[in-house]
Amino acid sequence: MTGQAKVQLILELKNKMKTGLTKAKESVNRNVSDMKAKMNDLKNSHVKAFKAMRDEIPLFDKAMKLLGNPYVLIAAGAVAVTLTLVKATQAAADFNHEFLQFDNCFL
């Protein structure tokens, strides 16, 4: 094989690889575009569903609007922490009360 034949073979391989890579790139771009379109459709359907829920249920609409308010979120967090502490304290009191009966038995 002469030098010119080797160069020609390399150029042919380069062109085949370039064509293959171009086709692969086009395929990936097409698939990504399809995925983007499907994601947009999904997003739009969810937006429509939430809009319908907000239109039908007035309290849900108010709740959704309040979620954007940071003071409401802080207050909700404080209420949640308070309720958790109250339940934990009540559980500890119940636990101690159960063992009081054992203490009374041994006296």
Biopython code that builds the backbone (N, CA, C, O; Angstrom):
import numpy as np
from Bio.PDB.StructureBuilder import StructureBuilder

atoms = [
    (1, "MET", "N", (0.848, -1.161, 0.000)),
    (1, "MET", "CA", (0.000, 0.000, 0.000)),
    (1, "MET", "C", (0.898, 1.230, 0.000)),
    (1, "MET", "O", (1.796, 1.376, 0.830)),
    (2, "THR", "N", (0.628, 2.092, -0.945)),
    (2, "THR", "CA", (1.460, 3.287, -1.093)),
    (2, "THR", "C", (0.999, 4.357, -0.120)),
    (2, "THR", "O", (-0.057, 4.245, 0.503)),
    (3, "GLY", "N", (1.794, 5.372, -0.006)),
    (3, "GLY", "CA", (1.481, 6.471, 0.896)),
    (3, "GLY", "C", (0.193, 7.175, 0.507)),
    (3, "GLY", "O", (-0.602, 7.565, 1.361)),
    (4, "GLN", "N", (-0.002, 7.334, -0.822)),
    (4, "GLN", "CA", (-1.214, 8.012, -1.292)),
    (4, "GLN", "C", (-2.457, 7.166, -0.971)),
    (4, "GLN", "O", (-3.495, 7.722, -0.610)),
    (5, "ALA", "N", (-2.371, 5.858, -1.093)),
    (5, "ALA", "CA", (-3.496, 4.972, -0.792)),
    (5, "ALA", "C", (-3.825, 5.015, 0.702)),
    (5, "ALA", "O", (-4.992, 4.984, 1.094)),
    (6, "LYS", "N", (-2.771, 5.086, 1.534)),
    (6, "LYS", "CA", (-2.998, 5.186, 2.972)),
    (6, "LYS", "C", (-3.706, 6.486, 3.330)),
    (6, "LYS", "O", (-4.636, 6.494, 4.136)),
    (7, "VAL", "N", (-3.263, 7.574, 2.733)),
    (7, "VAL", "CA", (-3.881, 8.880, 3.002)),
    (7, "VAL", "C", (-5.341, 8.866, 2.541)),
    (7, "VAL", "O", (-6.231, 9.377, 3.222)),
    (8, "GLN", "N", (-5.564, 8.262, 1.357)),
    (8, "GLN", "CA", (-6.932, 8.195, 0.842)),
    (8, "GLN", "C", (-7.809, 7.336, 1.757)),
    (8, "GLN", "O", (-8.965, 7.682, 2.003)),
    (9, "LEU", "N", (-7.278, 6.232, 2.259)),
    (9, "LEU", "CA", (-8.023, 5.368, 3.188)),
    (9, "LEU", "C", (-8.339, 6.115, 4.482)),
    (9, "LEU", "O", (-9.451, 6.016, 5.000)),
    (10, "ILE", "N", (-7.380, 6.852, 4.997)),
    (10, "ILE", "CA", (-7.593, 7.634, 6.226)),
    (10, "ILE", "C", (-8.667, 8.696, 5.996)),
    (10, "ILE", "O", (-9.526, 8.908, 6.852)),
    (11, "LEU", "N", (-8.620, 9.365, 4.840)),
    (11, "LEU", "CA", (-9.622, 10.387, 4.527)),
    (11, "LEU", "C", (-11.023, 9.773, 4.404)),
    (11, "LEU", "O", (-12.008, 10.365, 4.845)),
    (12, "GLU", "N", (-11.097, 8.584, 3.802)),
    (12, "GLU", "CA", (-12.392, 7.909, 3.694)),
    (12, "GLU", "C", (-12.931, 7.540, 5.088)),
    (12, "GLU", "O", (-14.115, 7.729, 5.371)),
    (13, "LEU", "N", (-12.057, 7.017, 5.947)),
    (13, "LEU", "CA", (-12.464, 6.682, 7.313)),
    (13, "LEU", "C", (-12.924, 7.932, 8.072)),
    (13, "LEU", "O", (-13.900, 7.902, 8.821)),
    (14, "LYS", "N", (-12.189, 9.032, 7.854)),
    (14, "LYS", "CA", (-12.551, 10.290, 8.507)),
    (14, "LYS", "C", (-13.937, 10.740, 8.058)),
    (14, "LYS", "O", (-14.751, 11.166, 8.877)),
    (15, "ASN", "N", (-14.200, 10.647, 6.767)),
    (15, "ASN", "CA", (-15.508, 11.060, 6.252)),
    (15, "ASN", "C", (-16.623, 10.159, 6.784)),
    (15, "ASN", "O", (-17.700, 10.646, 7.128)),
    (16, "LYS", "N", (-16.369, 8.842, 6.854)),
    (16, "LYS", "CA", (-17.368, 7.918, 7.384)),
    (16, "LYS", "C", (-17.651, 8.204, 8.853)),
    (16, "LYS", "O", (-18.804, 8.192, 9.286)),
    (17, "MET", "N", (-16.589, 8.461, 9.619)),
    (17, "MET", "CA", (-16.776, 8.766, 11.039)),
    (17, "MET", "C", (-17.527, 10.082, 11.214)),
    (17, "MET", "O", (-18.397, 10.206, 12.076)),
    (18, "LYS", "N", (-17.175, 11.062, 10.383)),
    (18, "LYS", "CA", (-17.848, 12.363, 10.474)),
    (18, "LYS", "C", (-19.330, 12.209, 10.145)),
    (18, "LYS", "O", (-20.180, 12.804, 10.807)),
    (19, "THR", "N", (-19.639, 11.417, 9.130)),
    (19, "THR", "CA", (-21.031, 11.178, 8.759)),
    (19, "THR", "C", (-21.765, 10.453, 9.883)),
    (19, "THR", "O", (-22.892, 10.811, 10.225)),
    (20, "GLY", "N", (-21.131, 9.439, 10.452)),
    (20, "GLY", "CA", (-21.740, 8.689, 11.548)),
    (20, "GLY", "C", (-21.969, 9.565, 12.766)),
    (20, "GLY", "O", (-23.025, 9.499, 13.394)),
    (21, "LEU", "N", (-20.985, 10.381, 13.098)),
    (21, "LEU", "CA", (-21.138, 11.278, 14.246)),
    (21, "LEU", "C", (-22.217, 12.327, 14.001)),
    (21, "LEU", "O", (-22.965, 12.682, 14.912)),
    (22, "THR", "N", (-22.294, 12.814, 12.777)),
    (22, "THR", "CA", (-23.332, 13.794, 12.441)),
    (22, "THR", "C", (-24.717, 13.170, 12.583)),
    (22, "THR", "O", (-25.632, 13.794, 13.119)),
    (23, "LYS", "N", (-24.868, 11.936, 12.100)),
    (23, "LYS", "CA", (-26.153, 11.249, 12.226)),
    (23, "LYS", "C", (-26.490, 11.004, 13.700)),
    (23, "LYS", "O", (-27.637, 11.179, 14.112)),
    (24, "ALA", "N", (-25.505, 10.605, 14.485)),
    (24, "ALA", "CA", (-25.737, 10.365, 15.910)),
    (24, "ALA", "C", (-26.136, 11.665, 16.612)),
    (24, "ALA", "O", (-27.045, 11.678, 17.443)),
    (25, "LYS", "N", (-25.454, 12.743, 16.273)),
    (25, "LYS", "CA", (-25.768, 14.044, 16.868)),
    (25, "LYS", "C", (-27.187, 14.474, 16.506)),
    (25, "LYS", "O", (-27.926, 14.966, 17.360)),
    (26, "GLU", "N", (-27.563, 14.292, 15.255)),
    (26, "GLU", "CA", (-28.921, 14.647, 14.826)),
    (26, "GLU", "C", (-29.954, 13.795, 15.555)),
    (26, "GLU", "O", (-31.001, 14.300, 15.960)),
    (27, "SER", "N", (-29.669, 12.521, 15.722)),
    (27, "SER", "CA", (-30.585, 11.625, 16.424)),
    (27, "SER", "C", (-30.752, 12.043, 17.880)),
    (27, "SER", "O", (-31.865, 12.085, 18.403)),
    (28, "VAL", "N", (-29.635, 12.350, 18.525)),
    (28, "VAL", "CA", (-29.692, 12.784, 19.923)),
    (28, "VAL", "C", (-30.461, 14.098, 20.028)),
    (28, "VAL", "O", (-31.306, 14.250, 20.910)),
    (29, "ASN", "N", (-30.180, 15.042, 19.144)),
    (29, "ASN", "CA", (-30.890, 16.324, 19.171)),
    (29, "ASN", "C", (-32.388, 16.137, 18.955)),
    (29, "ASN", "O", (-33.199, 16.796, 19.606)),
    (30, "ARG", "N", (-32.749, 15.251, 18.054)),
    (30, "ARG", "CA", (-34.160, 14.972, 17.785)),
    (30, "ARG", "C", (-34.825, 14.358, 19.015)),
    (30, "ARG", "O", (-35.931, 14.749, 19.387)),
    (31, "ASN", "N", (-34.145, 13.394, 19.647)),
    (31, "ASN", "CA", (-34.688, 12.759, 20.848)),
    (31, "ASN", "C", (-34.816, 13.749, 22.004)),
    (31, "ASN", "O", (-35.797, 13.728, 22.748)),
    (32, "VAL", "N", (-33.821, 14.610, 22.143)),
    (32, "VAL", "CA", (-33.879, 15.625, 23.205)),
    (32, "VAL", "C", (-35.025, 16.595, 22.941)),
    (32, "VAL", "O", (-35.725, 16.994, 23.871)),
    (33, "SER", "N", (-35.219, 16.970, 21.701)),
    (33, "SER", "CA", (-36.329, 17.863, 21.365)),
    (33, "SER", "C", (-37.673, 17.201, 21.672)),
    (33, "SER", "O", (-38.586, 17.852, 22.180)),
    (34, "ASP", "N", (-37.791, 15.912, 21.364)),
    (34, "ASP", "CA", (-39.022, 15.177, 21.687)),
    (34, "ASP", "C", (-39.251, 15.133, 23.196)),
    (34, "ASP", "O", (-40.376, 15.307, 23.666)),
    (35, "MET", "N", (-38.174, 14.899, 23.955)),
    (35, "MET", "CA", (-38.290, 14.854, 25.407)),
    (35, "MET", "C", (-38.698, 16.221, 25.960)),
    (35, "MET", "O", (-39.527, 16.306, 26.866)),
    (36, "LYS", "N", (-38.114, 17.286, 25.414)),
    (36, "LYS", "CA", (-38.478, 18.637, 25.858)),
    (36, "LYS", "C", (-39.948, 18.916, 25.576)),
    (36, "LYS", "O", (-40.646, 19.498, 26.407)),
    (37, "ALA", "N", (-40.410, 18.504, 24.419)),
    (37, "ALA", "CA", (-41.815, 18.727, 24.068)),
    (37, "ALA", "C", (-42.732, 17.965, 25.023)),
    (37, "ALA", "O", (-43.750, 18.495, 25.467)),
    (38, "LYS", "N", (-42.371, 16.721, 25.338)),
    (38, "LYS", "CA", (-43.182, 15.923, 26.261)),
    (38, "LYS", "C", (-43.158, 16.514, 27.668)),
    (38, "LYS", "O", (-44.180, 16.518, 28.355)),
    (39, "MET", "N", (-42.002, 17.012, 28.101)),
    (39, "MET", "CA", (-41.913, 17.644, 29.420)),
    (39, "MET", "C", (-42.759, 18.912, 29.463)),
    (39, "MET", "O", (-43.419, 19.181, 30.467)),
    (40, "ASN", "N", (-42.747, 19.688, 28.391)),
    (40, "ASN", "CA", (-43.582, 20.894, 28.334)),
    (40, "ASN", "C", (-45.066, 20.530, 28.381)),
    (40, "ASN", "O", (-45.853, 21.202, 29.049)),
    (41, "ASP", "N", (-45.446, 19.468, 27.672)),
    (41, "ASP", "CA", (-46.842, 19.013, 27.714)),
    (41, "ASP", "C", (-47.226, 18.598, 29.141)),
    (41, "ASP", "O", (-48.310, 18.931, 29.619)),
    (42, "LEU", "N", (-46.333, 17.873, 29.809)),
    (42, "LEU", "CA", (-46.588, 17.440, 31.183)),
    (42, "LEU", "C", (-46.730, 18.643, 32.105)),
    (42, "LEU", "O", (-47.639, 18.702, 32.934)),
    (43, "LYS", "N", (-45.817, 19.607, 31.950)),
    (43, "LYS", "CA", (-45.877, 20.813, 32.776)),
    (43, "LYS", "C", (-47.180, 21.562, 32.535)),
    (43, "LYS", "O", (-47.836, 21.997, 33.482)),
    (44, "ASN", "N", (-47.552, 21.712, 31.281)),
    (44, "ASN", "CA", (-48.788, 22.429, 30.960)),
    (44, "ASN", "C", (-50.017, 21.717, 31.519)),
    (44, "ASN", "O", (-50.951, 22.365, 31.991)),
    (45, "SER", "N", (-50.019, 20.376, 31.467)),
    (45, "SER", "CA", (-51.166, 19.650, 32.011)),
    (45, "SER", "C", (-51.245, 19.816, 33.526)),
    (45, "SER", "O", (-52.339, 19.919, 34.081)),
    (46, "HIS", "N", (-50.087, 19.843, 34.201)),
    (46, "HIS", "CA", (-50.096, 20.066, 35.645)),
    (46, "HIS", "C", (-50.540, 21.486, 35.985)),
    (46, "HIS", "O", (-51.274, 21.695, 36.951)),
    (47, "VAL", "N", (-50.102, 22.446, 35.202)),
    (47, "VAL", "CA", (-50.525, 23.830, 35.433)),
    (47, "VAL", "C", (-52.036, 23.945, 35.268)),
    (47, "VAL", "O", (-52.705, 24.597, 36.070)),
    (48, "LYS", "N", (-52.571, 23.311, 34.229)),
    (48, "LYS", "CA", (-54.021, 23.338, 34.017)),
    (48, "LYS", "C", (-54.759, 22.657, 35.164)),
    (48, "LYS", "O", (-55.797, 23.145, 35.610)),
    (49, "ALA", "N", (-54.231, 21.535, 35.645)),
    (49, "ALA", "CA", (-54.879, 20.810, 36.740)),
    (49, "ALA", "C", (-54.885, 21.658, 38.013)),
    (49, "ALA", "O", (-55.908, 21.747, 38.693)),
    (50, "PHE", "N", (-53.743, 22.285, 38.339)),
    (50, "PHE", "CA", (-53.699, 23.125, 39.524)),
    (50, "PHE", "C", (-54.592, 24.350, 39.378)),
    (50, "PHE", "O", (-55.213, 24.790, 40.346)),
    (51, "LYS", "N", (-54.656, 24.902, 38.166)),
    (51, "LYS", "CA", (-55.532, 26.052, 37.952)),
    (51, "LYS", "C", (-56.988, 25.640, 38.153)),
    (51, "LYS", "O", (-57.767, 26.378, 38.756)),
    (52, "ALA", "N", (-57.351, 24.467, 37.652)),
    (52, "ALA", "CA", (-58.714, 23.981, 37.832)),
    (52, "ALA", "C", (-59.005, 23.739, 39.311)),
    (52, "ALA", "O", (-60.097, 24.049, 39.787)),
    (53, "MET", "N", (-58.036, 23.189, 40.035)),
    (53, "MET", "CA", (-58.225, 22.963, 41.467)),
    (53, "MET", "C", (-58.375, 24.291, 42.204)),
    (53, "MET", "O", (-59.209, 24.420, 43.101)),
    (54, "ARG", "N", (-57.570, 25.271, 41.824)),
    (54, "ARG", "CA", (-57.647, 26.580, 42.477)),
    (54, "ARG", "C", (-58.979, 27.259, 42.175)),
    (54, "ARG", "O", (-59.534, 27.955, 43.024)),
    (55, "ASP", "N", (-59.486, 27.053, 40.967)),
    (55, "ASP", "CA", (-60.775, 27.666, 40.612)),
    (55, "ASP", "C", (-61.929, 26.996, 41.343)),
    (55, "ASP", "O", (-62.899, 27.658, 41.709)),
    (56, "GLU", "N", (-61.833, 25.694, 41.558)),
    (56, "GLU", "CA", (-62.925, 24.943, 42.169)),
    (56, "GLU", "C", (-62.929, 25.032, 43.697)),
    (56, "GLU", "O", (-63.989, 25.068, 44.321)),
    (57, "ILE", "N", (-61.742, 25.067, 44.288)),
    (57, "ILE", "CA", (-61.643, 25.033, 45.750)),
    (57, "ILE", "C", (-61.037, 26.349, 46.231)),
    (57, "ILE", "O", (-59.829, 26.548, 46.098)),
    (58, "PRO", "N", (-61.839, 27.245, 46.782)),
    (58, "PRO", "CA", (-61.326, 28.556, 47.199)),
    (58, "PRO", "C", (-60.249, 28.467, 48.280)),
    (58, "PRO", "O", (-59.289, 29.238, 48.253)),
    (59, "LEU", "N", (-60.392, 27.536, 49.237)),
    (59, "LEU", "CA", (-59.391, 27.415, 50.285)),
    (59, "LEU", "C", (-58.048, 26.965, 49.725)),
    (59, "LEU", "O", (-56.994, 27.404, 50.184)),
    (60, "PHE", "N", (-58.096, 26.087, 48.731)),
    (60, "PHE", "CA", (-56.861, 25.628, 48.093)),
    (60, "PHE", "C", (-56.164, 26.795, 47.405)),
    (60, "PHE", "O", (-54.938, 26.897, 47.437)),
    (61, "ASP", "N", (-56.939, 27.666, 46.788)),
    (61, "ASP", "CA", (-56.380, 28.855, 46.131)),
    (61, "ASP", "C", (-55.687, 29.746, 47.156)),
    (61, "ASP", "O", (-54.576, 30.219, 46.920)),
    (62, "LYS", "N", (-56.335, 29.974, 48.284)),
    (62, "LYS", "CA", (-55.731, 30.807, 49.335)),
    (62, "LYS", "C", (-54.464, 30.154, 49.886)),
    (62, "LYS", "O", (-53.463, 30.828, 50.130)),
    (63, "ALA", "N", (-54.517, 28.848, 50.077)),
    (63, "ALA", "CA", (-53.351, 28.135, 50.605)),
    (63, "ALA", "C", (-52.175, 28.228, 49.640)),
    (63, "ALA", "O", (-51.035, 28.415, 50.065)),
    (64, "MET", "N", (-52.444, 28.100, 48.362)),
    (64, "MET", "CA", (-51.368, 28.198, 47.370)),
    (64, "MET", "C", (-50.766, 29.604, 47.347)),
    (64, "MET", "O", (-49.554, 29.763, 47.203)),
    (65, "LYS", "N", (-51.598, 30.599, 47.488)),
    (65, "LYS", "CA", (-51.089, 31.979, 47.510)),
    (65, "LYS", "C", (-50.272, 32.239, 48.768)),
    (65, "LYS", "O", (-49.284, 32.973, 48.728)),
    (66, "LEU", "N", (-50.678, 31.639, 49.887)),
    (66, "LEU", "CA", (-49.959, 31.854, 51.140)),
    (66, "LEU", "C", (-48.612, 31.139, 51.173)),
    (66, "LEU", "O", (-47.721, 31.543, 51.919)),
    (67, "LEU", "N", (-48.452, 30.091, 50.383)),
    (67, "LEU", "CA", (-47.186, 29.352, 50.386)),
    (67, "LEU", "C", (-46.006, 30.216, 49.962)),
    (67, "LEU", "O", (-44.868, 29.946, 50.347)),
    (68, "GLY", "N", (-46.268, 31.240, 49.184)),
    (68, "GLY", "CA", (-45.194, 32.124, 48.744)),
    (68, "GLY", "C", (-44.778, 33.128, 49.797)),
    (68, "GLY", "O", (-43.740, 33.773, 49.649)),
    (69, "ASN", "N", (-45.558, 33.279, 50.858)),
    (69, "ASN", "CA", (-45.269, 34.247, 51.902)),
    (69, "ASN", "C", (-44.322, 33.625, 52.930)),
    (69, "ASN", "O", (-44.688, 32.632, 53.559)),
    (70, "PRO", "N", (-43.113, 34.174, 53.124)),
    (70, "PRO", "CA", (-42.161, 33.563, 54.055)),
    (70, "PRO", "C", (-42.629, 33.613, 55.513)),
    (70, "PRO", "O", (-42.295, 32.724, 56.298)),
    (71, "TYR", "N", (-43.396, 34.638, 55.880)),
    (71, "TYR", "CA", (-43.875, 34.724, 57.255)),
    (71, "TYR", "C", (-44.862, 33.596, 57.564)),
    (71, "TYR", "O", (-44.884, 33.063, 58.674)),
    (72, "VAL", "N", (-45.661, 33.248, 56.589)),
    (72, "VAL", "CA", (-46.596, 32.138, 56.770)),
    (72, "VAL", "C", (-45.823, 30.834, 56.948)),
    (72, "VAL", "O", (-46.183, 30.003, 57.781)),
    (73, "LEU", "N", (-44.762, 30.658, 56.165)),
    (73, "LEU", "CA", (-43.948, 29.442, 56.292)),
    (73, "LEU", "C", (-43.273, 29.374, 57.656)),
    (73, "LEU", "O", (-43.193, 28.302, 58.254)),
    (74, "ILE", "N", (-42.787, 30.510, 58.151)),
    (74, "ILE", "CA", (-42.150, 30.533, 59.469)),
    (74, "ILE", "C", (-43.174, 30.198, 60.552)),
    (74, "ILE", "O", (-42.892, 29.419, 61.462)),
    (75, "ALA", "N", (-44.358, 30.787, 60.447)),
    (75, "ALA", "CA", (-45.404, 30.506, 61.427)),
    (75, "ALA", "C", (-45.812, 29.039, 61.383)),
    (75, "ALA", "O", (-46.018, 28.425, 62.430)),
    (76, "ALA", "N", (-45.929, 28.475, 60.198)),
    (76, "ALA", "CA", (-46.287, 27.059, 60.075)),
    (76, "ALA", "C", (-45.205, 26.174, 60.689)),
    (76, "ALA", "O", (-45.512, 25.178, 61.344)),
    (77, "GLY", "N", (-43.952, 26.532, 60.479)),
    (77, "GLY", "CA", (-42.858, 25.775, 61.085)),
    (77, "GLY", "C", (-42.885, 25.860, 62.599)),
    (77, "GLY", "O", (-42.647, 24.865, 63.285)),
    (78, "ALA", "N", (-43.175, 27.055, 63.129)),
    (78, "ALA", "CA", (-43.250, 27.226, 64.579)),
    (78, "ALA", "C", (-44.396, 26.406, 65.165)),
    (78, "ALA", "O", (-44.243, 25.795, 66.222)),
    (79, "VAL", "N", (-45.525, 26.390, 64.495)),
    (79, "VAL", "CA", (-46.663, 25.590, 64.961)),
    (79, "VAL", "C", (-46.310, 24.105, 64.930)),
    (79, "VAL", "O", (-46.636, 23.369, 65.862)),
    (80, "ALA", "N", (-45.650, 23.666, 63.870)),
    (80, "ALA", "CA", (-45.271, 22.260, 63.760)),
    (80, "ALA", "C", (-44.306, 21.861, 64.878)),
    (80, "ALA", "O", (-44.460, 20.794, 65.472)),
    (81, "VAL", "N", (-43.323, 22.696, 65.167)),
    (81, "VAL", "CA", (-42.360, 22.398, 66.230)),
    (81, "VAL", "C", (-43.071, 22.363, 67.585)),
    (81, "VAL", "O", (-42.819, 21.480, 68.405)),
    (82, "THR", "N", (-43.963, 23.335, 67.808)),
    (82, "THR", "CA", (-44.709, 23.377, 69.074)),
    (82, "THR", "C", (-45.555, 22.130, 69.249)),
    (82, "THR", "O", (-45.553, 21.532, 70.325)),
    (83, "LEU", "N", (-46.274, 21.728, 68.216)),
    (83, "LEU", "CA", (-47.104, 20.518, 68.314)),
    (83, "LEU", "C", (-46.259, 19.279, 68.570)),
    (83, "LEU", "O", (-46.658, 18.402, 69.336)),
    (84, "THR", "N", (-45.108, 19.202, 67.940)),
    (84, "THR", "CA", (-44.212, 18.063, 68.145)),
    (84, "THR", "C", (-43.728, 18.018, 69.591)),
    (84, "THR", "O", (-43.698, 16.954, 70.209)),
    (85, "LEU", "N", (-43.347, 19.183, 70.129)),
    (85, "LEU", "CA", (-42.887, 19.222, 71.518)),
    (85, "LEU", "C", (-44.009, 18.865, 72.496)),
    (85, "LEU", "O", (-43.770, 18.182, 73.492)),
    (86, "VAL", "N", (-45.222, 19.320, 72.216)),
    (86, "VAL", "CA", (-46.356, 18.989, 73.079)),
    (86, "VAL", "C", (-46.610, 17.482, 73.071)),
    (86, "VAL", "O", (-46.830, 16.880, 74.122)),
    (87, "LYS", "N", (-46.579, 16.881, 71.897)),
    (87, "LYS", "CA", (-46.797, 15.428, 71.812)),
    (87, "LYS", "C", (-45.686, 14.658, 72.520)),
    (87, "LYS", "O", (-45.947, 13.669, 73.204)),
    (88, "ALA", "N", (-44.443, 15.119, 72.353)),
    (88, "ALA", "CA", (-43.317, 14.440, 73.007)),
    (88, "ALA", "C", (-43.423, 14.560, 74.520)),
    (88, "ALA", "O", (-43.147, 13.596, 75.235)),
    (89, "THR", "N", (-43.819, 15.726, 75.018)),
    (89, "THR", "CA", (-43.982, 15.921, 76.453)),
    (89, "THR", "C", (-45.105, 15.037, 76.996)),
    (89, "THR", "O", (-44.974, 14.443, 78.065)),
    (90, "GLN", "N", (-46.189, 14.957, 76.264)),
    (90, "GLN", "CA", (-47.313, 14.113, 76.681)),
    (90, "GLN", "C", (-46.904, 12.636, 76.708)),
    (90, "GLN", "O", (-47.282, 11.899, 77.619)),
    (91, "ALA", "N", (-46.138, 12.214, 75.716)),
    (91, "ALA", "CA", (-45.677, 10.827, 75.678)),
    (91, "ALA", "C", (-44.751, 10.538, 76.852)),
    (91, "ALA", "O", (-44.818, 9.461, 77.443)),
    (92, "ALA", "N", (-43.881, 11.500, 77.197)),
    (92, "ALA", "CA", (-42.984, 11.307, 78.347)),
    (92, "ALA", "C", (-43.777, 11.245, 79.637)),
    (92, "ALA", "O", (-43.450, 10.452, 80.520)),
    (93, "ALA", "N", (-44.812, 12.063, 79.768)),
    (93, "ALA", "CA", (-45.645, 12.044, 80.977)),
    (93, "ALA", "C", (-46.381, 10.712, 81.089)),
    (93, "ALA", "O", (-46.463, 10.147, 82.180)),
    (94, "ASP", "N", (-46.907, 10.209, 79.999)),
    (94, "ASP", "CA", (-47.582, 8.909, 80.010)),
    (94, "ASP", "C", (-46.619, 7.799, 80.399)),
    (94, "ASP", "O", (-46.982, 6.885, 81.140)),
    (95, "PHE", "N", (-45.399, 7.878, 79.903)),
    (95, "PHE", "CA", (-44.385, 6.873, 80.204)),
    (95, "PHE", "C", (-44.076, 6.883, 81.701)),
    (95, "PHE", "O", (-44.003, 5.821, 82.319)),
    (96, "ASN", "N", (-43.895, 8.066, 82.290)),
    (96, "ASN", "CA", (-43.620, 8.175, 83.724)),
    (96, "ASN", "C", (-44.812, 7.689, 84.545)),
    (96, "ASN", "O", (-44.634, 7.043, 85.577)),
    (97, "HIS", "N", (-45.998, 7.991, 84.098)),
    (97, "HIS", "CA", (-47.202, 7.593, 84.826)),
    (97, "HIS", "C", (-47.326, 6.063, 84.891)),
    (97, "HIS", "O", (-47.770, 5.523, 85.904)),
    (98, "GLU", "N", (-46.947, 5.385, 83.842)),
    (98, "GLU", "CA", (-47.003, 3.927, 83.836)),
    (98, "GLU", "C", (-46.046, 3.328, 84.858)),
    (98, "GLU", "O", (-46.366, 2.323, 85.492)),
    (99, "PHE", "N", (-44.879, 3.935, 85.023)),
    (99, "PHE", "CA", (-43.915, 3.389, 85.964)),
    (99, "PHE", "C", (-44.219, 3.783, 87.407)),
    (99, "PHE", "O", (-43.661, 3.195, 88.334)),
    (100, "LEU", "N", (-45.088, 4.760, 87.612)),
    (100, "LEU", "CA", (-45.496, 5.101, 88.976)),
    (100, "LEU", "C", (-46.215, 3.936, 89.634)),
    (100, "LEU", "O", (-46.088, 3.737, 90.843)),
    (101, "GLN", "N", (-46.954, 3.176, 88.874)),
    (101, "GLN", "CA", (-47.657, 2.013, 89.425)),
    (101, "GLN", "C", (-46.681, 0.976, 89.939)),
    (101, "GLN", "O", (-46.931, 0.335, 90.961)),
    (102, "PHE", "N", (-45.561, 0.803, 89.234)),
    (102, "PHE", "CA", (-44.539, -0.138, 89.711)),
    (102, "PHE", "C", (-43.909, 0.370, 90.999)),
    (102, "PHE", "O", (-43.653, -0.416, 91.912)),
    (103, "ASP", "N", (-43.656, 1.673, 91.087)),
    (103, "ASP", "CA", (-43.081, 2.237, 92.302)),
    (103, "ASP", "C", (-44.021, 2.035, 93.491)),
    (103, "ASP", "O", (-43.570, 1.723, 94.593)),
    (104, "ASN", "N", (-45.309, 2.211, 93.271)),
    (104, "ASN", "CA", (-46.285, 2.048, 94.347)),
    (104, "ASN", "C", (-46.364, 0.587, 94.796)),
    (104, "ASN", "O", (-46.645, 0.327, 95.965)),
    (105, "CYS", "N", (-46.134, -0.333, 93.933)),
    (105, "CYS", "CA", (-46.201, -1.764, 94.280)),
    (105, "CYS", "C", (-45.053, -2.153, 95.228)),
    (105, "CYS", "O", (-45.227, -2.994, 96.109)),
    (106, "PHE", "N", (-43.912, -1.548, 95.041)),
    (106, "PHE", "CA", (-42.749, -1.918, 95.842)),
    (106, "PHE", "C", (-42.709, -1.185, 97.181)),
    (106, "PHE", "O", (-41.881, -1.520, 98.028)),
    (107, "LEU", "N", (-43.553, -0.220, 97.391)),
    (107, "LEU", "CA", (-43.537, 0.506, 98.654)),
    (107, "LEU", "C", (-44.260, -0.192, 99.733)),
    (107, "LEU", "O", (-44.327, 0.308, 100.856)),
]
sb = StructureBuilder()
sb.init_structure("model")
sb.init_model(0)
sb.init_chain("A")
sb.init_seg("    ")
for serial, (resi, resn, name, xyz) in enumerate(atoms, 1):
    if name == "N":
        sb.init_residue(resn, " ", resi, " ")
    sb.init_atom(name, np.array(xyz, "f"), 0.0, 1.0, " ", f" {name:<3s}", serial, name[0])
structure = sb.get_structure()
